Amino acid sequence: MASTETRRHGGAPVSLDVAAEMLRAGRIVAFPTETVYGLGALATDGQAVARVFEAKGRPSFNPLIVHVCDQEAARALAVFDADAEALAARFWPGPLTLVLPLREGHGLSPLVTAGLDTVGLRVPAAPIARDLLKRVGAPIAAPSANLSGRLSPTRAAHVAEGVGPRIDGWVDGGVCAVGLESTILRTQPLALLREGGVTAEEIEAVLGRPLPRDLTPGRVQAPGQLSSHYAPGLPVRLDVTEPSADAVLVGFGPVAGDLTLSASGDLREAAAALFDTLHQAELRARALGRGRIDVAPIPERGLGRAIADRLRRAAAPRP
């Protein structure tokens, strides 16, 4: 749980009360959700949002997800159709982001939407995140609290090691339970934009029809759609089954490695461990003088598709 002690500001842990004060004052603070740690700024404050882009080194055309405390707050920002209402009722609070048309008078900074006429909204399930949103009393734009394109943080230590020196503080909420970013779904027209913590099958069960995919669009419509993303500082090679002397092997199931995502082949366990394991693999590779991270094959079913998507982006050539 977050400490109730008030600490000094600037690149250090802070309490929920202090974090809320900082956010309301236009400062930027990292906080835990059930997916990954987010880097929060008041979504109605353009200067604060600009600081998020600056801290992450993030391209300005990549939109941000806006976190709200409940469905009522979400409806004040965007127009919900029947599909959006059904999905919100089933999966909120939780790891699903809905990309919806902006409502007139929404009040969000244009930087949040990156010039689009839609916004990605999510009601997080993590108690600390919801408590913080209630204390702030306003929507919070919060991409993952990492340097742009690098591994997403699932522990406060990842935040401290990455964007820590560039931000005003963070709330330490321990390890993120899901450990994989939210699924992103557009409803008008219906399309899956990013695989994540809610599977396509679960969404299709609610909608009662197949879910179209739009995972490689011509322009960025949602976070995580850049071809090179979620990347460690070393090259990544996928679908490796045999150890190599010049690499650290991340195993899965029957493929034993220096580290493993899940020795039993459990995809939910692998999703929760993905980014932390890649962080550890990079540290181990550097300590051993190895120049690459190898990753065992991941079956592309259910959460395995989301894991494979992150790994392909991690392994993609850098821009």
N, C-alpha and C positions, 0 to 999 in steps of 0.2 A: 504494500500500500504506500501511497505518497506520504512523505513526512509532513507532520503538522508544524514543524519548526520553520520559521522564516529565515532564509539564508540570504547571503549577499547576491545582488543581481549581476548579470553578465557572465554567461558561460558557466553557470553553476546550477545545481538543483534548487528548486524553489517549491514552496507549498502551493496547494490549490488556490488558496486565497490570494497569494502574491501573484500567481500565474494569471488569475482572472483580472487583477488590477493592471498587470502589465499589458495584457491583451486589450483591455478597454482603453488604455493610454496609447495604443498604436505601436506597441512593441511586439516582438515575435518570440514565441515560446513553443518548444516541442512538448508533446504529451502522448501518452500511450492510448491506442485503441486496441480492439481485439485482433486487428489485422497486423498493422505495423505502427511504429511511432510516426505521428504527423507533426509537421512544422506549421504551427497555427498563426494566423493573423486575422484581424477583424476584416471580414469580407466586404464591408462597406467603406473601408479606409484604403484608398488607392495607394497612399504612401507606404502604409504598412505592408500591403500586398507586394509592392515593388521591392521591399526589403526581403521578402521571401524569395523572389526571383534572384535577387542579388546574392543572398546567402547560399542558395543552391547552385548558382551558376546555370540557371535553367533557361532554355529558349523561351522567348516571350510568346511564341505561338502555341505553346503547350498549355491547355487550360488546367484549372485547379478544381479539385473536388471541394464542395462546400458542405460542412458538417453542421447539422442542426439537432436540436434536442428532441423533436418529435414531429409527427406528420403535420400538425397544424402549422408549425414554423416553416415546413417545407412548402406547404400550399400557398403561403404568403409570397413565395419567391418564384414558383413555377406553376404551369397549368398541367393538371393531372387528367389523363384519360382513364378509361375503364381498366386497361391493362396495368397502368401505373398504380391505380388504387388497389387492385388485387395483389400485386407484387409487394407493395408497401405493407399491406395488411399481413402478408405471410412472412416477409423476411426482415422487416424493420421492428425493433433495432437489430442490426446485423450487417454482414459483409457484402451488401449489395448497394451499388450506386446506380441511380436512375438518372439518365440524361433526358431532360424535359424542356419544353419551350418556356422561355422566360415570361413571367407575368409582368404586365405593365406596372410601372412604379415599384419594381423589385428593390431598387436601391443598392444593388451590388456594384462594386467597382468593375469597369470594363476590363481591367487586367485579369480578373478572375475567369472570365469567359473567353479570353483571348480573341475577342472580336466575333464570337459566334452568337447566334440568337437562342442558344440553349445553355443549360447549366447542369452540371453533375451534382446530385444531392445524395446525402447519406445520413442516416441516423445510426450512430455507432452503438454497439451493445456494451462495450467496456464501461463498467460503473464509473471509473475515474473520468473518462471522456465525457460521459453524460453529466456528471456532477460539474465538471468544468464549464460545459456549455450552458448549464442552468445558471451558474454563477455569473458568467459573462452576459447572458441575456441577449445574445445577438449571434448571427451566423458566423462561423469561423471557416475561412479557407485554409485547407491543410493538406498539402501534398506530403509525401513521405519525407521524413526528416533526415535526408541524406544529400550529398552532393549529386547534382544532376547526372543521371546515367549510372551511378554507382549502386552498390548493394543497398537494399532497403534495411532500415534498422528495426530489430525486434527486441532489443535491450537498450536501456539507458546508456550503457557503455558504448554502444555503436554510435549513438547520437554524440556523446562527448568526444569520441575519436574522430568523427567526421565534421559535422557542421558546428560542433560545440563552440569553437572560438568565434564563430560568425554570428551567433544568436544571443538573445538576452538571457535565456535560461531554459530549463526543462523540468518536467515533473517525472520523477522516477516511479513507474508503476510495475516494475518487474518485467517478466517475459510476456510477450504478446501471445495470447492463446491460439489464435489461428495462424499467425505468422506468414500469411500470404495476403497480398492486396485484395481489395474488394473486386468482385465481378462488376463490370460496367455494362449496362443495358440501355439502349435507346428504344423508346416506345413508338416514336412517330417519325419515320416508319420503324417498325420493330426490327431490331438487330442486336446481336451480341457484339460489343465492341472490345471487351477484354475478359478473358477467363479469370476466375478468381475464387474467392472463398465460398460462393454459392455455385453449384454445378449447373450446367445447361439442362441436365435431366430434371433437376429440382424445379427449375423455372418452367420447363415444358409441362411438368405435372400440374402446375398452377394454371397455365394459360390454356392447356388442352390442345396444343398444336405445336408443330416443329418450330424451332427457334432459328431464324436465319443468322448466319455469321457475317460479320463485317470486320474482320480482324486485321486487314491490311489495306485500309482505305488510302485514297490518293492524298488526302490531307488529314492532319491530326485532328480528331474530334474528341479525344479523351486522353487522360494520362496513360502512360505506358505503351503508346502506339509507335514510338520511335523504334526503328529497326535495331539500333544498338542501345541497350538499356539494362538496368539491374546488373552492371558489370563489375567484377572485381578488378583489381589493378594488374592482374596477370591474364594472359590468354587462357581461354577455356576450350576444351575439346570434349565433344559429347559422344555418347554411346560406346564408351570404352569398357572393355571387360577384363583386360589384363594390366597389371601394374607396369609402370615405366620408370626407369631410373631418373628421368628428368622431370617427373611430375608427381604431384600429390593426387591420389585417386580418392574420389568421393564415391562410396559404394551405395548400393541399394539392393535389398533382397539378397539373392544368392551371390551377387558380386560383392565380395568383401573388399573394403578399401582401407586407406589410412584413417579415414573417417567414414561414417555412413549416415545416410538420410533416414534409413529405417532398416535394421537387420531383418525384420520380419516381413518386409515388403508392404507395410501399411502406408497407403497414400496420404491419409490424414496426418499421420506422424511425420511423414516426409515433408508435407507442405509446411507444417509448423516449424520444422527444423531447417528449412531450405536456406534462408539468408544467413542465419547464425552459422550454419555449417560452412557455407562459402566464405564467410568472414574468417572462420577458424582455418579453413584450407589455405587461404592466402597467407595468413600469418605463419602457418607451418611450412608452406613452400618457401617463403622467404628465409625462415630460420634455417632450413635445410639446404638452401642454395639451389632450389629447383625453380624452373622458369615457367611452369604451366600447371593448370588445374584440370584434371581429367574427371569426367563424371560418368557413372554407369548408366545404362539404358533405363528409361522411365516409361512404364506402360501408359499410353495415351488414352486413358479412360477415366471418367469422372474428374477428380482433382488432378489426376496425372496430366491432363491436357493443360491445365493452368501452370503446373510445375514445368512441363516441357516448354511452354511458351516463354517463361522467364529464363529458362536455361538457353534457349535458342537466341534470345536477345542478349544474354550475357556473353555468348560465344560469337556474336556477329562482329564483323570488322568495325573498328571505331571510325566515326566520321572525321 
